[in-house]
Amino acid sequence: MGNVDQNGKIPNNVDLAGDKRLQRALEHWLPLYMEWWNDMGPAGFQTNDIYLRTAVSVEAGGWANFDYVKMPEYRWGIFMTPTESENSIGFGDHLGKPVWQEIPGEYRGNLRRIIVTQADTEPASVEQQRFLGTIAPSLYDMRNLFQVNVEEGRHLWAMVYLLFRFFGKDGRDEAEELLCRRSGDEDKPRILNAFNEACDHWLSFFCFTHFTDRDGKFQLASLAESGFEPLARTCKFMLTEEAHHLFVGESGLDRIIKRSAELTRETDGDPISAGGISLEMIQRSINYWFTFSLDLFGGEISSNAANFFGEGLKGRFKEHSRYEDHVMKDGIKIIPQVVDGSVVEEEVPYRNAINEVLRDEYIDDCQRALRKWNRTLEKAGLETRLTLPSRRFHRHQGLYSDHSFDPEGNVITKDRYEANSGRWLLNSDDNDYLVSIMNQVIEPGKMANWISAPARGINGQPLEFEYVRL
């Protein structure tokens, strides 16, 4: 199980060669995928050699091999972590029963919905980031962008395998639809709103990989608890790659904040005069992408979430290490709601609040990064501190979407919200300015003026390494 079959058209450790019908079906999907990649993948760099890591094993320390690869020749594949002997379902109404190797008929619709929704996010992010290579601040960052892109493509393969293997014709139809939708398209948009938002400069890219990919971490971790073992094992391997995406976002924002602090001090508080990014603009970008990412967890009160948990399909983040009661049939959770224009606390059956439980974990993790970024500002001698807005602010899903709030979570009028939204959220003037200062930097080791250099290179290489051969 640990070794990957590299000889076939589709590298895998799921014994595709032992199921010729499935193998032929996936090989038929491969040229459709390549057509999508060439149309919607990174624009302008398909013939360049990129210093990428590729999975060669699922074992710890052996799942990534670094070498120069042209992106269309990247060895996308299908990988699962090894199965655990005597594995049992770890939560919900089936607690303690053997995990499923095939889909229980009564849960087929719910599992299909879960897998398709997760799968749709993977190509969407590639489409959102398609043109960022042309304005990359360094070869180091350009390479990281492309690494994120090819791994999102591989995560699509992971979900498509499950669709083909377990859902028959319905799964094949869903897999083709995944290649037909487009991020931001008016007629066939991606399923989730955050994946239809424009990501046309690197401040948004770093916010996206920090906040939106961090949602992916928590969604994948909750699916890695699933009683449907093929899904759980698939998501566990995806998490090993997702960690790099989060590193790109968190460290990239830290580098922008560090450079903005330097320019703020050098220009007596006006970094834009030196072609930098103001801390106020960074705060607006945080507000924008954090709140769109909060929507991805779903409604605060959800019967679907209750069903997924009760059925053993989707657990909580780190179910076994963080929780003692794995059934939670009678528990409650307090959720603030708007009643007669005021925010009041209401009791909700715990299972119906599972989305909010996961959102709590996510917000805590985001706060950890804020503390790190604020230490960067403190070391620079600035008094400004970055914050996360209230979970009620700028929401488009759930209990708060029909009301207006300020960043502190206070109920306000719609007119007041609209009058201040440009001060609170990334706006068109911000985007125009950010695009204007972002010019491609291709000299090895050099960085754009608006971002600091990283602390170290990739895979032990120096910063001056030629991460992309142009």
C-alpha positions, 0 to 999 in steps of 0.5 A, a space after each residue: 500500500 505504501 508504494 505508488 505504481 508509477 508505471 501506469 498512466 495514472 500513478 496510484 496505490 489503490 491497485 487500479 491495474 487490478 480493476 481494468 474497467 475502472 482503470 479504463 474509465 479514469 484513463 478516458 477522463 484523463 484527456 478531459 482533465 488535461 484539456 481543462 488544465 491547459 485551458 484553465 491552469 496557470 497561464 503562460 508557464 506550461 512549457 517551463 521547468 518548475 522545481 516541484 514535489 511529486 508523491 512517490 510514496 504515502 509513507 512519512 518522509 517518503 511521499 514527496 520527491 523534488 525535481 524539475 517538472 513541466 506542469 502538464 507532465 506532472 504525475 497526478 495520481 490517486 493515493 490513500 493512506 494505509 488502512 488500519 486493521 480492525 478500524 471502527 466508526 468513531 462517532 455518531 449512531 454507528 459508534 464502534 461498528 466496523 468501518 464501511 468499505 462500500 457505501 451504505 445504500 441509505 447514505 449514498 446521496 449524502 456521501 455523493 453530496 459531500 464528495 462533489 462539494 469538496 471536489 468542486 473546490 479543487 479546480 476552482 482555486 486553480 482557476 481563481 489563481 490562473 494569472 498570478 504567475 505573470 505578476 509573481 513577486 519572486 521565483 520562490 513565490 512563483 514556484 509555490 503558487 504552481 506547487 499549490 496549483 498542481 496539488 489542487 489538481 491532484 486533490 481533484 483526482 482524489 475525489 474523482 476516483 471516489 466518484 468513479 469507484 463508488 458511484 457508477 454512471 452518476 459519479 462519472 457524470 459528476 466528474 465531467 461536470 467538475 470540469 464544466 463549471 468555472 470560477 466566477 462564471 455567471 451561467 455555471 459558477 462553482 458551488 461555493 461562493 468563496 470560490 467564485 471571488 476574484 483572486 487577481 493579486 498576491 495579497 488576495 492569494 496569500 489571504 486565500 491560501 491562509 483563510 480559505 485553504 484553512 477551511 479546507 484543512 478543517 473540512 478534510 480533517 472532519 472527513 478523515 474521521 468518516 466511517 466510510 474508510 476510502 473517504 477517510 484514507 483519501 482525506 488523510 493523505 490530502 492533509 499532508 499536501 494541504 499543510 504546504 498551502 497553509 504555510 504559503 498563505 501564513 508566511 506570505 502574509 507575514 512577509 507582506 506585514 513585515 515589509 509594510 511595517 518597514 515601509 511605514 516607519 521609513 515613510 512616516 506612516 505612508 507605505 503606499 508612497 513607496 509602492 508598499 501595502 498599507 496595514 489598513 489595506 491588509 486589514 481590509 483583505 483579512 476581513 474580506 477573505 476571513 468572512 467569505 471563508 466562514 461561510 464555507 462551514 455552512 449554516 450555524 444551525 443545520 439538519 444536514 450537519 446533524 445527519 452527517 454526524 449521526 450517520 458517521 459520515 463527517 466527524 469533528 476536528 480531531 474527534 478522538 483527541 479533543 472530545 470524550 462524548 462521540 455520540 452527543 445525542 442530548 447535548 446543546 450548544 449556545 449560539 447567538 442569534 438576532 431577535 428583535 434587532 438584538 443579539 441574544 444567546 439561544 440553546 441549540 441541539 448540539 448535533 444541529 450546531 456541528 458546523 458551528 463547532 467546526 467553525 469555532 476550531 477554525 477561528 481559534 486556529 486563525 487567531 493563532 496566526 494573528 498573534 504571530 503577525 502582531 508579534 511581527 508588528 511589535 518587533 517592528 516597533 509599531 503600535 498597530 495590531 491586526 484583528 479578526 472581525 466578528 463571525 457575524 460580519 459580512 456573512 452570506 450564509 447562515 443566521 447572520 446573512 439577513 442582517 448587517 453588522 459592523 466588524 465588532 459584531 454589533 447590529 447596524 442598519 443596512 445604510 450604515 453598513 453600505 456607507 462603511 463597507 469600503 472602509 472595512 472590506 477590500 474594495 475596487 480602489 484597493 484592488 486597482 492599486 495592488 494590481 498596479 504595484 505587482 510586476 513580475 520579478 524573475 531574477 533568482 533571489 530577488 523580491 518585489 519591493 512590497 514583500 520581504 524575503 522568506 527565512 529560507 528556501 525550499 527543500 534546503 535550496 538557497 533563495 537564489 536557486 532557480 525555482 522556475 526556469 524561464 
